């Protein structure tokens, strides 16, 4: 034990010296070699935390759906980050950060593949970290946007069509819209602000989910004779564990979006993020208890996620009090959103629309209401929400529609009834607990 303690102490002693290992050519006059190293380490840790969110999404989605579809959901959540990162490396990164734009700041492309170019390995957008760290962090965000769609179309979408949708969505739709703000496009010039992606990640994914839900239709048995029939998830422990994993990942999602290891700003962002999450939990509990007469755990879990989504756009620029208000409203919207979408017969098994779409919009508009920066105006925020929403919905709708008219996007009634695990994969997630039907 003493031996390992000695190694650990030595590592801590040497950590501040790591910056000396960074070539001087990679650092800028305004960023010391030491801070260059620390910034990169924090950004890579944040990227790892965002990557870990894929497991959280997988657990939430599988826990809130039926056991007969668990392997299918886990399969999709394994393929989404793989497809997302590959397409982002092939072209998405250079679409989102093109350097120069044509068509008035609406479109730009820096070429296929990854190439540090004349930057010498340093990010062209922030001298405090490398090009490769930049790509890794942004690629995790790209995969997250596509994962949002997965849960909303669960239990009836055809696997092959969903994977094709994911590839096109992550290669074109997400990076082009993201370039309008984060790539210094027309929304950035307009003054639109979205610190970590309430709109650019969450509501963009939410609009894609809405397009899929509309074209797929509800699950069999969800709406019968004008009545809403709840379809219960098979594992609330799994869903709860997934939410806590997502909450942990959000520290990297928002904290990493500082794009440096600035101790004051990173710590402040983590505090506002946490306060919004816990307030979302409380208000969703109260709303559920009042409206449904019983406190619903699934609603509380979505209230937590709603609070996190809501604060993501302005976690660096709103006050502590405002972060509590934003999270509190988000928790209420997370509950009411589920009920309203059910009334509209929009079947969303995991509540992705209320969490990511509704609260993505709310959080972005909240920046225009609560931001301490006078440059963040409500009209600029509204313009960004509408523009990104229209582009994301139309783009996603076209992709799903083409797939529906060609390959089809919904499994057969027989496959849906016996479960996608058997129908799409010929296997069970929980061997021995289900009847394996071979014919």
TORTI-854188 format. One record per residue (C-alpha): residue in three letters; x, y, z. Coordinates in steps of 0.25 Angstrom, whole numbers, padded with zeros to 4 digits, always signed. Layout:
<rs>
alaXYZ...
</rs>
This chain:
<rs>
unk+0000+0000+0000unk+0011+0010+0003unk+0018+0007-0010unk+0005+0011-0018unk+0003+0023-0009unk+0017+0027-0012unk+0015+0026-0027unk+0002+0034-0026unk+0009+0045-0018unk+0020+0046-0028unk+0010+0047-0039unk+0003+0059-0032unk+0016+0065-0031unk+0020+0064-0045unk+0006+0068-0051unk+0009+0083-0051unk+0022+0080-0059unk+0014+0073-0070unk+0012+0086-0077unk+0027+0087-0080unk+0026+0074-0089unk+0017+0082-0098unk+0025+0088-0110unk+0026+0103-0110unk+0020+0104-0124unk+0007+0099-0119unk+0005+0110-0109unk+0001+0124-0111unk+0007+0136-0105unk-0005+0138-0096unk-0005+0123-0091unk+0006+0117-0083unk+0011+0103-0086unk+0006+0099-0073unk-0008+0104-0075unk-0008+0098-0089unk-0006+0085-0083unk-0016+0087-0072unk-0026+0092-0082unk-0024+0080-0091unk-0025+0070-0079unk-0038+0076-0074unk-0044+0076-0088unk-0041+0062-0091unk-0047+0058-0077unk-0059+0066-0081unk-0060+0058-0094unk-0059+0045-0086unk-0070+0049-0077unk-0079+0053-0090unk-0075+0040-0096unk-0080+0033-0083unk-0094+0039-0085unk-0096+0029-0096unk-0097+0018-0085unk-0107+0027-0078unk-0116+0029-0090unk-0115+0014-0092unk-0119+0011-0078unk-0131+0021-0078unk-0136+0017-0091unk-0136+0002-0088unk-0141+0004-0074unk-0153+0012-0078unk-0157+0002-0089unk-0161-0012-0089unk-0151-0024-0087unk-0154-0030-0100unk-0147-0018-0107unk-0135-0016-0098unk-0125-0023-0107unk-0129-0014-0119unk-0128-0002-0111unk-0114-0005-0105unk-0110-0009-0120unk-0115+0005-0125unk-0108+0012-0113unk-0095+0005-0117unk-0096+0008-0131unk-0100+0023-0130unk-0087+0028-0124unk-0079+0019-0134unk-0086+0025-0146unk-0086+0039-0140unk-0071+0040-0138unk-0068+0033-0151unk-0077+0043-0159unk-0072+0055-0151unk-0058+0051-0154unk-0061+0049-0169unk-0068+0062-0171unk-0076+0067-0160unk-0065+0074-0152unk-0061+0082-0165unk-0075+0086-0167unk-0077+0091-0153unk-0064+0098-0153unk-0061+0102-0167unk-0053+0114-0164unk-0059+0122-0176unk-0074+0122-0180unk-0081+0124-0193unk-0096+0128-0195unk-0096+0139-0184unk-0091+0130-0173unk-0101+0119-0175unk-0091+0108-0181unk-0076+0105-0181unk-0067+0093-0183unk-0053+0091-0180unk-0051+0078-0187unk-0052+0063-0184unk-0045+0056-0173unk-0036+0062-0161unk-0024+0070-0163unk-0018+0080-0153unk-0013+0088-0165unk-0005+0101-0162unk-0010+0101-0148unk+0001+0092-0144unk-0008+0084-0136unk-0014+0096-0129unk-0029+0098-0130unk-0032+0109-0139unk-0043+0114-0130unk-0036+0114-0117unk-0021+0115-0115unk-0023+0108-0101unk-0024+0094-0106unk-0021+0085-0118unk-0028+0082-0131unk-0029+0068-0127unk-0035+0071-0113unk-0045+0080-0121unk-0049+0069-0130unk-0051+0059-0119unk-0059+0068-0110unk-0068+0073-0121unk-0070+0058-0127unk-0076+0054-0114unk-0087+0065-0115unk-0090+0060-0129unk-0093+0046-0124unk-0101+0051-0113unk-0111+0059-0122unk-0114+0046-0130unk-0116+0038-0117unk-0127+0047-0113unk-0135+0042-0126unk-0133+0027-0122unk-0141+0027-0109unk-0153+0035-0116unk-0155+0025-0127unk-0152+0012-0118unk-0160-0001-0119unk-0164+0001-0133unk-0154+0007-0142unk-0146-0002-0153unk-0132-0004-0149unk-0126-0002-0162unk-0134+0010-0165unk-0130+0017-0152unk-0115+0014-0154unk-0116+0021-0168unk-0123+0033-0162unk-0113+0034-0151unk-0102+0034-0162unk-0108+0045-0170unk-0113+0053-0158unk-0099+0054-0152unk-0092+0056-0165unk-0101+0067-0170unk-0112+0072-0161unk-0105+0074-0148unk-0092+0080-0152unk-0098+0090-0162unk-0108+0096-0152unk-0097+0096-0141unk-0088+0104-0151unk-0098+0115-0150unk-0094+0118-0136unk-0082+0110-0132unk-0075+0111-0145unk-0076+0126-0145unk-0088+0126-0155unk-0100+0135-0157unk-0106+0133-0144unk-0093+0136-0136unk-0092+0149-0144unk-0107+0152-0140unk-0103+0151-0125unk-0110+0137-0123unk-0104+0130-0110unk-0104+0115-0107unk-0093+0112-0097unk-0093+0097-0097unk-0105+0093-0106unk-0119+0094-0101unk-0123+0097-0115unk-0111+0093-0124unk-0111+0079-0117unk-0123+0076-0110unk-0134+0083-0117unk-0128+0079-0130unk-0128+0065-0126unk-0142+0067-0121unk-0147+0073-0134unk-0141+0060-0141unk-0149+0052-0131unk-0162+0059-0134unk-0160+0056-0149unk-0158+0042-0146unk-0170+0040-0137unk-0179+0047-0147unk-0175+0038-0158unk-0175+0025-0150unk-0188+0026-0142unk-0190+0021-0128unk-0187+0007-0123unk-0198-0003-0124unk-0207-0002-0112unk-0203+0011-0107unk-0216+0019-0112unk-0228+0010-0113unk-0242+0016-0115unk-0238+0030-0111unk-0232+0025-0098unk-0217+0026-0094unk-0212+0013-0089unk-0199+0014-0081unk-0188+0005-0086unk-0179+0003-0074unk-0164+0002-0074unk-0158-0011-0069unk-0147-0006-0060unk-0148+0007-0052unk-0134+0004-0045unk-0128+0003-0059unk-0134+0017-0063unk-0130+0023-0049unk-0116+0019-0051unk-0116+0024-0065unk-0121+0038-0060unk-0110+0039-0050unk-0099+0035-0060unk-0105+0046-0070unk-0104+0056-0058unk-0090+0052-0056unk-0087+0053-0071unk-0093+0067-0071unk-0082+0072-0063unk-0073+0070-0075unk-0084+0074-0084unk-0085+0088-0078unk-0072+0089-0071unk-0064+0085-0083unk-0071+0096-0091unk-0063+0106-0084unk-0053+0102-0094unk-0042+0104-0083unk-0039+0100-0069unk-0042+0113-0064unk-0045+0110-0049unk-0054+0121-0046unk-0063+0119-0059unk-0063+0104-0058unk-0067+0103-0044unk-0078+0114-0046unk-0084+0106-0058unk-0084+0093-0050unk-0091+0100-0038unk-0102+0106-0047unk-0103+0092-0054unk-0105+0085-0041unk-0115+0095-0036unk-0124+0094-0048unk-0124+0079-0048unk-0128+0078-0033unk-0139+0089-0035unk-0144+0081-0047unk-0145+0069-0038unk-0153+0076-0027unk-0163+0083-0036unk-0165+0071-0045unk-0168+0063-0032unk-0178+0074-0028unk-0185+0075-0042unk-0186+0060-0043unk-0192+0059-0029unk-0202+0070-0032unk-0206+0066-0046unk-0205+0051-0045unk-0209+0050-0030unk-0196+0041-0028unk-0182+0044-0029unk-0177+0038-0042unk-0162+0033-0042unk-0161+0034-0057unk-0166+0048-0057unk-0156+0052-0046unk-0145+0046-0054unk-0149+0054-0066unk-0150+0066-0057unk-0135+0065-0054unk-0131+0063-0068unk-0141+0075-0072unk-0134+0084-0062unk-0120+0080-0068unk-0125+0082-0082unk-0131+0096-0078unk-0118+0101-0072unk-0109+0097-0083unk-0110+0109-0091unk-0107+0119-0081unk-0100+0112-0069unk-0089+0122-0070unk-0096+0135-0071unk-0109+0134-0062unk-0109+0137-0047unk-0110+0126-0036unk-0124+0130-0034unk-0127+0130-0049unk-0122+0116-0050unk-0131+0111-0039unk-0143+0118-0046unk-0139+0112-0060unk-0138+0098-0054unk-0151+0099-0046unk-0159+0103-0059unk-0152+0092-0066unk-0156+0082-0056unk-0171+0086-0058unk-0170+0086-0073unk-0164+0072-0073unk-0176+0067-0066unk-0187+0075-0074unk-0180+0072-0087unk-0181+0057-0086unk-0196+0059-0083unk-0198+0069-0094unk-0191+0060-0104unk-0199+0048-0100unk-0212+0056-0102unk-0207+0059-0116unk-0204+0044-0118unk-0190+0046-0120unk-0184+0034-0115unk-0171+0036-0108unk-0166+0024-0099unk-0156+0032-0091unk-0161+0046-0091unk-0150+0051-0100unk-0159+0062-0106unk-0162+0068-0093unk-0148+0067-0088unk-0139+0071-0100unk-0149+0078-0109unk-0158+0086-0100unk-0147+0089-0089unk-0136+0092-0100unk-0145+0103-0105unk-0148+0108-0091unk-0134+0108-0087unk-0129+0116-0099unk-0140+0126-0098unk-0137+0127-0083unk-0123+0133-0087unk-0131+0145-0093unk-0139+0147-0080unk-0128+0144-0069unk-0114+0146-0075unk-0106+0156-0068unk-0099+0159-0081unk-0107+0171-0088unk-0103+0166-0101unk-0112+0153-0100unk-0125+0158-0105unk-0138+0151-0105unk-0141+0153-0120unk-0127+0148-0124unk-0130+0135-0115unk-0144+0134-0122unk-0138+0135-0136unk-0128+0124-0133unk-0139+0115-0127unk-0148+0116-0139unk-0137+0115-0149unk-0130+0103-0143unk-0144+0097-0141unk-0149+0098-0155unk-0136+0093-0161unk-0134+0081-0151unk-0149+0077-0153unk-0149+0079-0168unk-0136+0072-0170unk-0140+0060-0161unk-0154+0059-0167unk-0148+0058-0181unk-0138+0047-0177unk-0149+0039-0170unk-0159+0041-0181unk-0149+0036-0192unk-0146+0024-0183unk-0161+0022-0181unk-0163+0022-0196unk-0152+0013-0199unk-0147+0003-0189unk-0158+0006-0179unk-0156+0011-0165unk-0165+0002-0156unk-0164-0012-0153unk-0176-0022-0156unk-0187-0023-0146unk-0183-0037-0143unk-0169-0033-0140unk-0174-0021-0131unk-0183-0030-0123unk-0172-0041-0120unk-0161-0031-0118unk-0150-0025-0126unk-0140-0033-0119unk-0145-0046-0126unk-0150-0039-0138unk-0137-0031-0141unk-0126-0038-0134unk-0131-0052-0132unk-0127-0052-0117unk-0132-0048-0103unk-0126-0038-0094unk-0131-0046-0082unk-0129-0061-0086unk-0139-0069-0078unk-0149-0058-0075unk-0156-0058-0088unk-0161-0068-0098unk-0152-0069-0110unk-0161-0070-0122unk-0154-0075-0134unk-0165-0076-0144
</rs>
